[in-house]
């Protein structure tokens, strides 16, 4: 017999800190404290009739871990509670979440409008892969509502955007874009990975779907790959996305789901520290004579600071800046870092820095990168949980080397 911590009616009144620790927990007959890890691919049946009922849907139960798994279900329930969503599905990676969120309902003749400033792999999916299936892709400057209005004057099936964007930290007016998209008949999909559920809730601004690379802040310690798709739309989540995931197989590993469950317990605490460190690092870089430009939503100097602070509770963990002298000086700075690691990952306990033009966005042409403000002098810094004075000293010596 199992006991489920979330079956009690009192869970609806829980605040997010409690949801992050206890949400979705289902205990086995052994009454374990920590969530159980079910490392199994299949399940047995007491009779052939029970198996038949499981497959025809008349008796809901676990059938195969490609479809569902108890540990994965606990992660999905807990993340949904934190996000304020009715439904969540885990995926093998963040890019699986992004691709499946669109591929599950788009087809020949569909139209997607996306903000131009997005992660390199997201851009590749929309610009290169979807058109192969007869799907039209249109890109706009996400900050410009007039461009959204013009693009959405034509009937559209999906809108995809990031806010803040990777790596230029552009902020999009979520409510305004969602209103325009819905008038055009589009489903709005928001990649919320930079903000995390702790800092921003796109569903509250009208978004239909939220996607995550849970590899980032949700795991937050560089251990596991994972992704998630969340929505309040039952038909979309069960009939479109659910069927697509079931038959194409980008399933979240039960072990990775267990790690993500433990990550959710400390997510808000870690995000508070990430943001506390990031604003101090951003303020330091803003005053450094080797830095040509600093982008951080929490700084008053950010061109969309006011909008960012309306939509987010803090500025996030990522700081982007341009090093004076171009690529050579940016590389020199990166190569002289002693504490901060060079890595294309982000949202980690360890501070990580990368050169977007030659890593995460290298597939884009120089003209495409220029359109979104990614130059050869740009560095993206994911600020970790180290002592912030050590980070500032490390950046200072690397910039001056």
C-alpha positions in Angstrom: 0.0 0.0 0.0 1.3 3.5 -0.8 0.7 6.8 0.8 0.6 10.0 -1.2 1.6 13.2 0.6 -0.3 15.3 -2.0 -3.7 13.6 -1.7 -4.7 15.7 1.3 -6.9 18.7 0.5 -4.6 20.9 2.6 -2.0 20.7 -0.2 -3.9 23.4 -2.2 -3.0 25.9 0.5 0.7 25.0 0.6 3.1 27.8 -0.3 5.9 27.1 -2.8 8.6 26.4 -0.3 6.5 23.6 1.1 5.5 22.3 -2.4 9.2 22.2 -3.4 10.0 19.8 -0.5 6.8 17.7 -0.3 4.8 18.1 -3.5 4.1 15.0 -5.4 5.7 12.6 -2.9 4.2 9.1 -3.1 5.6 6.6 -0.6 5.8 2.9 -1.1 4.8 0.2 1.3 8.1 0.8 3.1 7.2 4.4 4.1 10.6 5.8 3.1 11.4 9.4 3.9 13.1 10.4 0.7 11.4 9.8 -2.6 11.8 6.3 -3.9 13.9 5.7 -7.0 12.1 3.2 -9.4 14.8 2.0 -11.8 12.7 -0.3 -13.8 11.6 -0.3 -17.4 8.5 -2.5 -17.2 5.7 -3.6 -14.8 4.0 -7.0 -14.2 0.4 -7.9 -14.2 -1.6 -10.3 -12.1 -3.4 -11.7 -15.1 -3.8 -11.4 -18.8 -7.1 -9.6 -18.3 -5.3 -6.9 -16.1 -2.7 -6.4 -18.9 -5.5 -6.0 -21.4 -7.2 -3.4 -19.2 -4.0 -1.5 -18.8 -3.4 -1.2 -22.5 -7.0 -0.3 -23.5 -7.0 2.4 -20.8 -9.9 1.0 -18.8 -7.6 0.5 -15.8 -5.0 3.3 -15.5 -1.7 2.1 -14.1 2.0 2.0 -15.0 2.7 0.0 -18.2 6.1 0.9 -19.4 8.6 3.5 -18.2 8.8 5.1 -21.7 5.1 6.1 -21.0 5.3 6.8 -17.3 7.3 5.9 -14.2 6.5 6.5 -10.5 9.7 8.6 -9.8 9.2 10.6 -13.0 5.5 11.2 -12.0 6.6 12.6 -8.6 8.9 15.0 -10.3 6.2 16.1 -12.8 3.7 16.6 -10.0 6.1 18.6 -7.8 7.2 20.9 -10.7 3.6 21.4 -11.7 2.7 22.5 -8.2 5.6 25.0 -8.1 4.8 26.3 -11.6 1.1 26.6 -10.8 0.3 24.3 -13.8 -2.3 21.6 -14.0 -0.1 19.2 -16.0 3.6 18.6 -16.5 5.6 16.1 -18.5 9.3 15.3 -18.1 11.6 14.8 -21.1 15.1 13.5 -21.7 16.6 17.0 -22.2 15.6 20.6 -22.5 15.8 20.5 -26.3 13.5 17.5 -26.4 11.0 19.6 -24.4 11.3 22.5 -26.9 11.0 20.3 -30.0 8.2 18.1 -28.7 6.2 21.1 -27.4 5.8 22.2 -31.1 6.1 19.0 -33.1 3.3 17.4 -31.2 0.6 19.7 -32.8 2.2 21.4 -35.8 2.2 20.0 -39.3 2.2 20.9 -43.0 0.9 24.4 -43.5 1.4 25.5 -39.9 3.0 28.8 -39.0 5.3 29.7 -36.2 6.3 33.2 -35.1 9.3 33.3 -32.8 11.5 35.9 -31.2 14.8 36.1 -33.0 16.9 36.2 -29.8 16.8 32.6 -28.6 19.2 29.8 -27.8 21.1 28.5 -30.8 19.5 25.0 -30.8 16.1 26.6 -30.5 16.8 28.7 -33.5 18.0 25.7 -35.4 14.8 23.8 -34.6 12.6 26.6 -35.8 14.7 27.9 -38.7 16.0 24.6 -40.1 14.1 21.6 -38.9 10.4 22.7 -38.8 10.4 24.0 -42.4 11.4 20.5 -43.6 8.0 19.4 -42.4 6.2 22.2 -44.3 6.0 24.6 -41.3 6.5 28.3 -42.0 8.9 30.1 -39.6 8.9 33.8 -39.1 11.3 35.7 -36.7 10.8 39.1 -35.1 12.6 41.3 -32.7 10.9 40.2 -29.5 11.2 43.6 -27.9 9.2 45.3 -30.7 5.5 44.9 -30.3 4.9 46.4 -33.7 6.9 43.6 -35.3 4.8 41.1 -33.3 1.6 42.8 -34.5 2.7 42.7 -38.1 3.7 39.0 -37.9 0.6 38.0 -36.1 -1.8 39.8 -38.4 -1.6 36.5 -40.4 -3.2 33.5 -38.7 -0.5 31.7 -36.7 -0.4 28.4 -34.9 2.4 28.8 -32.4 4.5 31.6 -30.9 7.8 30.7 -29.3 9.9 33.0 -27.2 12.5 33.3 -24.4 12.5 36.0 -21.8 15.1 36.7 -20.6 16.8 35.6 -23.9 20.0 33.6 -24.3 22.5 35.2 -24.2 21.5 38.8 -24.7 19.0 38.9 -21.9 16.3 40.6 -23.9 13.0 41.0 -22.0 9.7 40.4 -23.8 6.4 41.8 -22.7 4.7 38.5 -22.0 1.2 39.7 -21.5 1.2 41.9 -24.6 2.6 39.2 -26.8 0.2 36.5 -25.4 -2.8 38.8 -26.1 -1.6 39.4 -29.7 -0.9 35.7 -30.2 -4.3 34.6 -29.0 -6.0 37.0 -31.3 -4.2 35.2 -34.1 -5.2 31.8 -32.9 -1.7 30.9 -31.7 -0.6 28.8 -28.8 2.2 30.6 -26.9 5.2 28.6 -25.8 7.7 30.3 -23.4 11.1 29.0 -22.6 11.5 30.1 -19.0 14.9 28.5 -18.3 16.8 31.7 -17.5 14.2 32.8 -14.9 13.2 29.4 -13.5 9.9 28.9 -11.7 11.3 30.8 -8.8 11.5 34.1 -10.6 8.8 34.2 -13.2 5.5 32.5 -14.0 4.7 32.9 -17.7 1.3 31.1 -17.3 0.1 34.0 -15.2 0.7 36.4 -18.1 -1.3 34.3 -20.6 1.3 31.7 -21.9 -0.2 28.4 -22.9 2.9 26.3 -22.5 6.1 26.6 -20.5 9.2 24.6 -21.3 12.4 24.1 -19.3 15.8 22.6 -19.6 15.7 21.1 -16.0 19.5 20.5 -16.6 19.9 24.1 -15.6 18.7 25.7 -12.3 16.4 22.8 -11.4 19.2 20.3 -11.2 21.5 23.2 -10.7 24.7 21.1 -9.9 25.8 19.9 -13.3 24.7 16.3 -12.8 21.9 15.3 -15.1 20.1 16.1 -18.3 16.4 16.7 -18.3 13.5 18.8 -19.6 9.9 19.6 -18.9 6.7 20.8 -20.6 3.9 22.4 -18.5 0.5 23.6 -19.3 -3.1 23.9 -18.1 -4.5 22.6 -21.4 -5.6 19.1 -20.8 -6.2 18.2 -24.5 -2.8 19.5 -25.5 -0.9 17.7 -22.7 -2.7 14.4 -22.8 -3.8 13.9 -26.4 -1.2 15.8 -28.4 2.0 16.0 -26.3 1.3 12.8 -24.3 0.7 10.7 -27.4 3.8 12.2 -29.1 6.1 11.5 -26.1 4.7 8.0 -25.7 5.4 6.9 -29.3 8.6 8.9 -30.0 10.3 8.0 -26.7 12.3 11.1 -25.4 11.5 9.8 -21.9 13.1 11.3 -18.7 15.3 8.8 -17.0 13.9 7.8 -13.5 17.3 8.4 -12.0 17.5 11.9 -13.5 14.0 12.6 -12.4 15.0 11.6 -8.8 18.0 14.0 -8.9 15.7 16.8 -10.2 13.2 16.1 -7.4 16.0 16.7 -4.9 17.0 19.8 -6.8 13.5 21.3 -6.5 13.8 21.1 -2.7 16.5 23.8 -2.7 15.7 25.6 -6.0 14.3 28.8 -4.4 17.2 29.0 -1.9 19.8 28.6 -4.6 18.1 31.1 -6.9 18.1 33.7 -4.1 21.9 33.3 -3.8 22.4 33.2 -7.5 20.6 36.5 -7.9 22.3 38.0 -4.9 25.7 37.2 -6.4 24.8 38.1 -9.9 23.7 41.7 -9.1 27.0 42.3 -7.3 29.0 40.9 -10.2 27.0 42.9 -12.7 27.6 46.1 -10.7 31.3 45.4 -10.6 31.5 44.7 -14.3 29.5 47.8 -15.1 32.2 50.0 -13.5 35.2 48.1 -15.0 37.2 50.0 -17.6 37.9 46.7 -19.7 34.1 46.1 -20.1 32.4 47.8 -23.1 28.8 46.8 -22.3 27.0 45.0 -19.5 23.6 43.4 -19.8 21.8 42.3 -16.7 18.0 42.7 -16.1 18.5 43.6 -12.5 20.6 46.7 -13.3 18.8 50.0 -13.8 21.0 50.5 -16.9 19.4 47.5 -18.7 17.2 48.9 -21.4 14.2 46.9 -20.2 14.9 46.9 -16.5 11.4 48.2 -15.5 9.6 45.5 -17.6 12.0 42.9 -16.3 11.2 43.8 -12.7 7.5 43.8 -13.4 7.6 40.2 -14.7 10.5 38.8 -12.6 11.1 38.8 -8.8 14.9 39.3 -9.4 17.4 39.6 -12.2 18.5 36.0 -12.6 21.8 34.2 -12.5 23.2 35.2 -15.9 25.3 38.3 -16.7 26.4 39.1 -20.2 29.1 41.6 -21.1 31.3 42.7 -24.0 35.1 42.8 -23.4 36.9 45.8 -25.0 39.2 44.6 -27.8 37.0 42.0 -29.5 37.4 38.2 -29.7 41.1 38.1 -28.8 40.6 40.0 -25.6 37.5 38.0 -24.7 39.4 34.8 -25.2 42.3 36.2 -23.1 40.0 37.0 -20.3 38.4 33.6 -20.4 41.8 31.9 -20.5 43.0 33.8 -17.5 40.1 32.9 -15.2 41.3 30.9 -12.2 38.0 30.1 -10.4 35.3 30.5 -13.0 35.2 27.6 -15.5 34.8 27.8 -19.3 31.7 25.9 -20.0 28.6 26.2 -22.3 26.3 25.1 -19.4 24.5 27.6 -17.1 22.4 27.6 -13.9 25.0 25.6 -12.0 26.3 25.9 -8.5 29.7 26.6 -10.1 30.2 29.9 -12.0 30.6 29.2 -15.7 31.6 31.4 -18.6 31.3 30.9 -22.4 31.9 32.8 -25.6 28.5 32.5 -27.4 29.7 33.4 -30.9 31.9 30.4 -31.0 29.9 28.0 -28.9 26.2 28.1 -28.2 25.4 30.3 -31.2 28.2 29.3 -33.6 25.8 27.7 -36.1 24.2 31.1 -36.8 25.8 33.2 -39.5 27.7 36.4 -38.5 24.8 38.4 -39.9 22.2 36.4 -37.9 24.3 36.9 -34.7 24.6 40.6 -35.4 20.8 40.9 -35.7 20.5 39.7 -32.1 23.5 41.6 -30.8 25.9 38.7 -30.3 29.4 40.0 -31.1 32.8 38.4 -31.0 33.5 40.4 -27.9 30.6 38.9 -25.9 30.9 36.7 -22.8 28.0 35.0 -21.1 28.6 34.4 -17.4 26.5 32.1 -15.3 27.0 33.3 -11.7 27.3 30.5 -9.2 27.1 30.0 -5.5 30.8 30.8 -4.6 31.8 33.7 -2.4 31.0 36.7 -4.6 34.2 38.5 -3.5 36.2 35.6 -4.9 34.3 35.8 -8.2 34.8 39.5 -8.5 38.5 39.2 -7.8 38.8 36.4 -10.4 37.1 38.5 -13.0 39.2 41.6 -12.2 42.5 39.8 -12.5 41.4 38.0 -15.8 40.2 41.3 -17.3 43.4 43.0 -16.4 45.8 40.2 -17.3 
